[in-house]
């Protein structure tokens, strides 16, 4: 929410209230059964409107993410490198996204507590 979380298709601001779904950026169903649970990491979750989530369904991110504006991708802290938007690059995608999420959190804390020092250095 720190970056002005925007829905994937409508571009509407998401307020995390009714009709918002948790969405697996890399679809859980596309992982083999033995590793499917690894897809339930916060680095793989986005928040989007529930009707958009149903529309995307099992579509891979390599298809739907390239249709989105950079503004929307950045608002969801999704790595801009489209080569990472594939199941076989999941670990790299999640590592890059964790960094973006951490940076967003650090930016939020630094903005909320501007008189504090040392909030962005880890």
C-alpha positions as CSV (number, residue, x, y, z in Angstrom):
1,X,0.0,0.0,0.0
2,X,3.0,2.2,0.5
3,X,3.5,2.5,-3.2
4,X,-0.2,3.1,-4.0
5,X,-1.2,-0.5,-4.7
6,X,-3.0,-0.7,-8.1
7,X,-5.2,-3.4,-9.5
8,X,-3.7,-5.3,-12.4
9,X,-6.3,-4.5,-15.0
10,X,-8.3,-1.6,-13.9
11,X,-5.5,0.4,-12.4
12,X,-7.8,1.3,-9.5
13,X,-6.2,1.9,-6.1
14,X,-6.6,-1.2,-3.9
15,X,-7.7,-0.4,-0.3
16,X,-7.6,-4.0,1.0
17,X,-11.3,-4.2,1.7
18,X,-14.2,-6.2,0.3
19,X,-13.7,-7.8,-3.1
20,X,-9.9,-8.0,-2.9
21,X,-8.2,-11.4,-3.4
22,X,-4.8,-12.7,-2.6
23,X,-3.3,-13.6,-6.0
24,X,-0.4,-16.0,-6.7
25,X,1.7,-14.0,-9.2
26,X,3.4,-17.3,-10.3
27,X,0.3,-19.6,-10.4
28,X,0.3,-22.2,-7.7
29,X,-1.3,-24.8,-10.1
30,X,1.6,-24.5,-12.5
31,X,4.1,-25.9,-10.0
32,X,4.5,-29.7,-9.7
33,X,2.6,-31.2,-6.9
34,X,5.7,-31.8,-4.8
35,X,6.7,-28.1,-4.8
36,X,3.3,-26.5,-5.0
37,X,3.4,-25.3,-1.4
38,X,6.5,-23.2,-2.0
39,X,4.3,-20.9,-4.1
40,X,2.5,-19.8,-0.9
41,X,5.3,-17.3,-0.1
42,X,4.6,-13.6,0.5
43,X,7.0,-12.9,-2.3
44,X,4.4,-14.6,-4.6
45,X,1.3,-12.8,-3.4
46,X,-0.3,-9.8,-4.9
47,X,-3.6,-8.2,-4.0
48,X,-6.0,-7.6,-6.8
49,X,-9.8,-7.3,-7.3
50,X,-11.5,-10.6,-7.0
51,X,-13.1,-10.5,-10.5
52,X,-9.7,-9.8,-12.0
53,X,-8.3,-12.8,-10.1
54,X,-11.0,-15.0,-11.6
55,X,-10.2,-13.6,-15.1
56,X,-6.5,-14.3,-14.8
57,X,-7.2,-17.7,-13.3
58,X,-4.2,-20.0,-14.3
59,X,-2.8,-17.7,-17.0
60,X,1.0,-17.4,-16.6
61,X,2.6,-14.1,-15.6
62,X,4.6,-14.1,-18.8
63,X,1.3,-13.5,-20.5
64,X,-0.6,-11.2,-18.3
65,X,2.1,-9.1,-16.7
66,X,3.4,-7.8,-20.0
67,X,0.0,-6.3,-20.6
68,X,0.4,-4.1,-17.5
69,X,1.8,-0.6,-17.2
70,X,5.1,-0.1,-15.3
71,X,3.1,2.0,-12.9
72,X,1.0,-1.0,-11.9
73,X,3.9,-3.4,-11.8
74,X,5.9,-1.0,-9.6
75,X,2.9,-0.5,-7.3
76,X,2.8,-4.2,-6.7
77,X,6.6,-4.5,-6.2
78,X,6.9,-6.9,-9.1
79,X,10.4,-7.2,-10.7
80,X,10.4,-5.5,-14.0
81,X,12.7,-8.1,-15.6
82,X,10.3,-10.2,-17.6
83,X,12.7,-13.0,-17.8
84,X,11.9,-13.7,-14.1
85,X,8.2,-14.1,-14.8
86,X,8.3,-17.8,-15.3
87,X,7.8,-20.9,-13.1
88,X,11.3,-22.2,-13.8
89,X,12.7,-18.9,-12.5
90,X,10.5,-18.8,-9.4
91,X,13.3,-18.6,-6.8
92,X,15.0,-15.7,-8.6
93,X,11.6,-14.0,-9.0
94,X,10.9,-14.4,-5.3
95,X,14.3,-13.1,-4.3
96,X,14.0,-10.0,-6.5
97,X,10.5,-9.4,-5.2
98,X,11.5,-9.8,-1.6
99,X,14.1,-7.0,-2.2
100,X,11.4,-4.8,-3.7
101,X,9.0,-5.5,-0.8
102,X,11.7,-4.8,1.8
103,X,12.7,-1.5,0.0
104,X,9.1,-0.4,0.0
105,X,8.7,-1.2,3.7
106,X,11.9,0.6,4.4
107,X,10.7,3.6,2.4
108,X,7.4,3.5,4.4
109,X,9.1,3.4,7.8
110,X,11.5,6.2,6.8
111,X,8.6,8.3,5.7
112,X,6.6,7.6,8.8
113,X,9.5,8.2,11.1
114,X,11.6,10.9,9.3
115,X,13.6,11.9,12.4
116,X,14.9,8.4,12.9
117,X,18.3,7.5,11.4
118,X,19.5,4.2,10.2
119,X,16.2,2.8,8.9
120,X,17.3,2.1,5.4
121,X,20.6,0.3,6.0
122,X,19.3,-3.1,6.9
